Amino acid sequence: MWDDAFPSFLIGLREGLEAGLIVSLLVATLVRAGARARLPQVWTGVLAALALALSFGAVLTFTAASLSTAAQEAFGGTLSVVAVAFVTAMVFWMRRSARSLSGEIKEKVTGALAMGAGTLMATSFLAVGREGLETALFLWTTARAAGESAGPLTGAGLGLVLAAGLCWGLYRRVLKIDLTRFFTATGAVLVIIAAGVLGYGLRDLQEGGVLPGGTAYAFDLTGSVDGGSWYASLAQGVFNLTPVMTWLQVAGYAGYLGIVMTLFVRGARRPARPGEPAAAPVRKEKRPGPSSVRRRPAWVIPVAVVAVPAVLAGAVVALSRPEPGGAQTVAVSPTECGKGFTAPRPGRRTFQMRNTGNQTSEVYLIDPGTGAVYGEIEGLAPGTTRDLVATVTAGSYAWRCVPASGRAATSKAVRVSGAAGAGARAVVPVSAKDLAGPLAAYKAYVERGLAGLVVQTRRLSDDITAGHLGRARADWLTAHRTYASLGAAYGTFQDFDQKINGRPDGLPGGVRDKDFTGFHRVEYGLWHGQPARELAGPARRLAADAAGLRKAFPSQDFDPGDLPLRTHEILENTLQFELTGDADQGSGTELATADADLAGTRELLTVLRPLLTSRSPRLLPTVDAGIARLQRLLDAAHHGGIWTPLDRLDATARARIDGATGQLLEDLAPVPDLLEIRRSA
């Protein structure tokens, strides 16, 4: 967690020390002036500044949460760039002002004493408020980069606590710190951290579609750098350097660091100007005499300065949240489809969809011109109500109601006015007809694979019968990889899959159970020293089952909806069984099987590529890069026809393969939703 905590710790320490020094100087000046009675005014200004900073953080958090994914990326990237600008200005300002800060504050306090309570309160509010806003913005960006880690908040808390202790020590004259050197040293480190935040922000803007070049990678070190190692975590947490970066990220990082650090170092080397002007002497404040004027209660102003920012922040958050469910209740039925639907305001909206008909129905929010889907609910039972949340921008919208039987209905279209914004991307619906071509191409691929499988399993059986067990081991791996590469069709193979590739898990007799058959039964025997006479029967049965599958496959029902689902599920099974070693029965060829699984995934994506390209142009380049990354890692474990067993991989190499597979699964996750068959009639 420390790698995520350090940048926030440094920000909390610096900003807390800056604000604390200002407050300490204000308090010390008032005490010297004999104006202790005015101290509550200082603390009221500080309280107002803290309330403003916290409210600002709440607005950032809840406003971003109400945006679509792409809009969140763009919003976060923009604020990261703004945060870098603020931090850069703060670093240069504090380095320049550290020497004269005391004199400036004393002059302001002297003027405030003469002008009244409001001016003194405003002085402390403005002095601390700027630091608070900068801290809130920078912490929000670093916390977003760290994901669910508690490191940023922990680091900031520790930094603020340490800053408070240092300020108390300075106020009590227990400590002496060379502030110029302190702010110069921490400023140099912050410039490096800000360069990383800029790179992260540029990547967010690329993922949000604001900037180009999201797939133009300057380097990809996942094959040689373990993303889960301590040093990689440290580099990512502190400096936002990742194993994969785009050219724009690298250019932004290097350009910012080169220019800003050069200017900062040059400025730090300049000698201090002699003869800093002395601060004006602080005049003792005359105590006011008795007054008959009625004073307001002391608690009114502190409560007001906290309540006002909180109320304003709440109003902003409320305006950015989805409309209450009762704002629009929309009917779903063939006769009343869309009843109650009126043009909503742009933004993230919630619609209560109520099935007023007598059949279970599906309902889609669509673009009436193209039929593209913005949101959907499946299986809405009669008399029930469910929420549908969608981000609405300028354009036309209508509802499509599809009952379980009978004709579908489409509501009257409504037009949403306003400026076009970053809404949810509409998905052009896919029909069974759209998947007919890819399905035919994939079935032809499977038929070719099964033809080869029959030949290979027959050769395996013959070698075992002849007692050539060494040759049989090579035959087994070739045949098993062929079968593994047909992963998208497993659901179609029906009982044949259990016969051909079943594991002993759950069988009463385990590996000696009579129902343990197929590849893994033969594998167990070949690598556990069983003689040929014991393996001949299982090998013949495997060859017979492969031949039976080839004969049955053309007449088996292959659901076209399985194609997009299996793009994700093949490698999900790989991660669950092969990369954990659970499927291994002694051969140590888990990585060879994983390689075949990856080949099967690649073939499946090939037949689906036209449909995916038209619906999500940026998805496939990302997936292709992930496949290439995993392929390089698997190839590194394959030497001269020999695959390194999973348990002989070092921890770093194994973690890289697991990480690359997990990332590829995340990249493939949108495919089933993009290509889900949606009923239209």
C-alpha positions, 0 to 999 in steps of 0.5 A, spaced: 500 500 500 505 504 501 507 505 493 500 508 492 500 512 499 507 515 498 505 521 493 499 522 497 503 523 503 508 528 500 502 532 498 498 532 504 505 533 508 507 539 503 500 542 503 498 541 510 505 544 512 503 550 507 496 551 510 499 550 517 504 555 517 500 560 514 495 559 520 501 558 525 503 565 523 496 568 523 495 565 530 502 568 533 501 575 530 494 576 533 497 573 540 503 578 539 498 584 538 494 582 544 488 580 540 486 573 542 479 574 542 480 575 535 482 567 534 475 564 533 475 568 527 481 565 524 479 558 526 472 560 523 476 561 516 480 555 517 473 551 518 470 554 512 476 552 508 476 545 510 468 545 509 469 547 502 475 542 500 471 536 503 465 539 499 469 539 492 472 532 493 464 530 494 462 533 488 468 530 484 467 523 486 459 523 486 459 527 479 464 522 476 460 516 479 454 519 475 457 519 468 458 513 463 464 509 463 467 513 457 465 520 460 468 518 467 475 517 463 474 523 460 472 527 466 478 524 470 483 525 465 481 532 464 482 533 472 488 530 472 491 535 467 488 540 471 491 537 478 498 537 474 497 545 473 495 546 480 501 542 483 506 545 478 504 552 480 504 551 487 511 548 487 514 554 483 510 559 488 512 556 494 519 555 492 519 563 491 515 565 497 518 561 502 523 566 505 518 572 505 511 568 507 512 571 514 512 578 513 506 577 508 502 574 513 503 579 518 502 585 513 495 582 512 493 581 519 495 588 521 490 590 515 485 585 517 485 588 525 484 595 522 478 593 517 474 588 522 472 581 523 470 579 516 476 581 513 480 577 518 476 571 517 477 572 509 484 572 510 485 565 513 479 562 509 483 564 502 490 562 505 488 555 507 482 554 502 487 554 496 491 549 499 485 545 501 482 545 494 489 543 491 489 537 496 482 535 494 483 535 487 490 532 487 488 526 492 482 525 487 486 524 481 491 519 485 486 515 489 482 514 482 489 512 479 490 507 485 483 504 484 480 500 490 487 501 494 486 505 501 493 507 500 492 515 497 487 516 503 492 513 508 498 517 505 494 523 505 492 522 513 499 521 515 502 527 511 497 531 514 498 529 521 505 530 520 504 537 518 500 539 524 505 536 528 511 540 525 507 546 525 505 546 532 513 545 533 514 551 529 509 555 533 512 553 540 519 554 537 521 547 539 523 545 531 527 549 526 526 548 519 530 551 513 523 552 509 527 554 503 530 547 502 524 543 505 520 546 499 525 545 494 527 538 495 519 536 496 518 540 490 523 536 485 519 530 488 513 533 486 515 535 479 516 527 478 510 525 481 506 530 477 509 527 470 506 521 472 499 524 473 500 527 467 501 521 463 495 517 467 491 523 465 493 523 458 491 515 458 484 516 461 483 521 455 485 516 450 480 511 453 475 516 453 476 517 446 478 525 447 485 524 444 487 519 439 493 514 439 490 509 444 493 503 441 499 506 439 504 503 444 511 506 445 513 499 449 510 493 452 514 490 457 509 485 460 513 479 457 519 482 461 517 485 467 512 482 472 506 487 473 505 484 480 512 485 483 514 490 488 518 494 484 513 494 478 508 496 484 512 502 486 514 505 480 506 505 478 504 507 485 509 513 486 510 515 478 505 512 474 509 508 470 506 502 467 509 496 463 505 498 457 505 506 455 502 509 449 507 514 445 502 520 447 503 518 455 511 517 454 511 524 450 507 527 455 511 524 461 518 526 458 516 533 455 513 535 462 519 532 466 524 535 462 521 542 461 519 543 468 524 540 472 529 544 468 526 550 470 525 548 477 532 547 478 535 553 475 530 557 479 532 553 485 540 555 484 538 562 484 541 566 490 536 569 495 535 577 494 539 581 499 535 585 504 528 582 504 523 588 506 522 587 514 515 586 516 511 592 518 510 592 526 504 589 529 500 594 532 496 592 539 489 592 538 485 596 543 480 592 546 473 595 545 469 598 550 462 595 553 456 596 547 449 595 547 449 592 541 446 585 541 451 580 539 449 574 535 450 567 538 458 565 537 456 558 533 452 561 528 457 563 523 461 557 524 455 553 522 454 557 516 461 556 513 460 549 514 453 548 512 453 553 505 459 549 502 455 542 504 448 544 501 451 547 495 455 541 494 449 537 495 445 541 490 451 539 485 451 532 486 443 531 486 443 535 479 448 530 476 445 524 479 439 520 475 432 522 476 428 519 481 425 513 479 418 516 479 420 521 474 418 517 469 414 510 469 414 507 462 409 502 460 411 495 457 406 491 453 405 490 445 399 495 446 402 500 451 409 500 449 413 507 451 406 510 454 408 515 459 415 516 456 417 524 455 423 527 453 428 527 459 433 532 460 440 530 458 444 526 463 444 519 466 437 517 467 433 512 471 426 509 467 421 505 471 419 500 466 413 497 468 410 491 464 402 492 463 401 486 459 400 479 460 406 476 457 414 476 460 417 481 455 424 484 453 424 492 452 430 496 449 431 503 449 433 504 442 435 509 436 429 509 432 433 511 426 438 505 426 435 500 431 442 501 436 440 499 443 442 504 449 439 500 454 435 493 455 431 489 460 430 482 459 425 477 462 420 483 465 414 479 468 407 481 467 405 486 473 413 487 475 417 494 475 424 494 474 429 500 473 433 501 467 439 506 467 441 510 461 446 516 459 441 520 455 444 525 450 442 530 444 438 525 439 432 521 438 430 515 442 424 510 442 422 504 446 422 497 443 417 492 447 418 484 445 413 480 448 415 472 449 410 471 443 406 475 438 409 481 435 414 486 437 412 494 438 416 500 438 413 507 441 413 514 438 420 517 438 422 523 442 427 528 441 432 530 446 435 537 445 441 540 448 449 539 446 451 533 444 455 529 450 459 523 452 453 518 453 453 511 453 455 508 446 449 505 442 450 497 440 447 495 434 443 489 435 445 482 432 440 477 430 441 470 429 442 472 421 448 476 422 451 470 426 450 465 420 456 467 416 461 467 422 457 460 425 458 457 418 465 459 418 467 456 425 463 450 424 467 448 418 474 450 422 471 445 427 470 439 422 477 440 419 479 440 426 475 433 428 478 430 422 485 431 424 483 429 431 480 422 428 487 421 425 491 423 431 487 419 436 488 413 432 495 414 431 495 414 439 492 408 440 496 404 435 502 406 438 500 404 445 497 397 442 504 396 439 508 398 446 511 405 443 509 409 449 515 414 448 512 415 441 505 415 444 506 421 449 508 425 443 502 423 439 497 424 446 500 432 446 498 433 439 491 430 439 490 434 446 492 440 443 488 439 437 482 438 441 483 444 446 483 448 440 476 447 438 474 450 445 468 454 442 464 448 440 465 444 447 457 446 449 455 443 442 459 436 443 454 434 448 456 428 452 462 427 447 466 432 451 465 428 458 467 422 454 473 425 451 476 430 455 473 429 462 477 429 469 476 425 475 474 430 479 467 428 483 468 421 480 467 416 486 473 412 484 477 418 482 483 416 477 481 409 477 473 410 476 471 406 470 467 412 468 474 416 468 475 416 460 478 420 454 485 424 454 486 425 461 485 417 463 490 416 457 495 422 460 495 419 467 497 412 465 502 414 460 505 419 465 504 414 471 508 408 469 502 404 467 503 398 462 501 398 455 496 393 456 492 397 461 492 403 456 490 400 450 483 399 452 482 407 454 486 409 448 481 405 443 475 408 446 478 415 446 479 414 438 472 411 438 469 417 441 473 422 437 470 418 431 463 418 433 464 426 435 466 427 428 460 423 425 455 426 430 457 434 429 454 436 423 447 434 426 448 437 432 445 443 434 450 449 435 447 455 438 450 461 434 449 465 441 455 461 444 460 464 439 460 471 442 460 467 449 466 462 448 470 468 446 471 469 454 469 463 456 475 459 453 480 463 457 476 463 463 477 455 463 484 456 462 485 460 468 481 456 472 484 449 470 490 449 466 494 455 469 492 452 476 494 445 474 488 442 476 487 439 469 494 436 469 494 428 470 502 428 470 504 430 463 506 437 465 503 440 459 498 445 462 502 451 458 501 447 451 494 446 452 493 454 454 497 455 448 492 451 444 486 455 448 489 461 445 489 459 438 482 457 439 480 464 441 484 467 436 480 463 431 473 465 434 475 472 434 477 471 426 470 469 424 467 475 429 471 480 427 467 484 422 461 484 427 466 487 432 469 492 428 463 495 426 460 495 433 467 497 437 472 499 433 477 500 438 476 493 442 479 489 437 486 493 437 486 492 444 484 485 444 490 483 439 495 487 443 493 482 449 493 476 445 500 478 442 502 479 449 500 472 452 503 469 446 510 471 447 509 469 455 507 462 453 512 462 447 518 463 452 516 457 456 517 453 449 524 450 448 525 445 442 518 442 442 519 441 450 514 445 454 516 447 461 511 444 466 507 449 470 510 447 477 517 449 474 516 456 472 519 461 477 514 465 481 515 471 476 514 468 470 507 464 472 505 471 475 506 474 468 502 469 465 496 469 470 496 477 469 496 477 462 491 472 461 487 476 466 488 482 463 486 479 456 479 476 459 478 483 462 479 486 455 474 480 452 469 482 457 465 486 452 464 481 446 458 477 449 454 484 450 456 487 444 454 481 440 448 478 444 442 476 440 437 481 441 429 479 439 426 484 434 420 481 433 
